[in-house]
Amino acid sequence: MTSTYSFFLILLVIAQIVIAVLVFVFVGDVTVALKKSFESIFQNRDNQVNADLIDSIQRNLECCGKTSFLDYGVNFPQSCCSTAGNAPLCVPFATGCLSRMSSFLDSAGNIVAWVSLGVAAVELLGLISACCLANAIRNQQRRSGY
């Protein structure tokens, strides 16, 4: 039973290491793909669904437009407004969403990859313990003659 557990645990450790390596390698490709998607959504912002998505991104990432609030011209949406201060006028976020998305995805990708490697390291300790336990059980059975 412990040998079977060890086998499945080693499969899990290998899968997590592969996932971590893939995240490290392909986070740049994902960032490029999401930037292209955001640019096409931003071009079609007249569609209400796209406008709602852009507003949500701008509020959550505290950004405005593709590169800056100047992408909207004079009339930028309320989601571009910074809530800092008590001024009744809207102060738009200075950074654009493409750069914010890029930095967010890079940091999130690194966090996911490092956490995956950390969990794999803990599972590797469990794997070593399970193998030692299976070996001790086998030796005990051999010594006692079962």
PyMOL commands that set and color helices and strands:
alter all, ss='L'
color gray80, all
select helices_A, chain A and resi 2-43+48-61+69-72+78-80+97-144
alter helices_A, ss='H'
color red, helices_A
select strands_A, chain A and resi 81-82+91-92
alter strands_A, ss='S'
color yellow, strands_A
deselect
rebuild
show_as cartoon
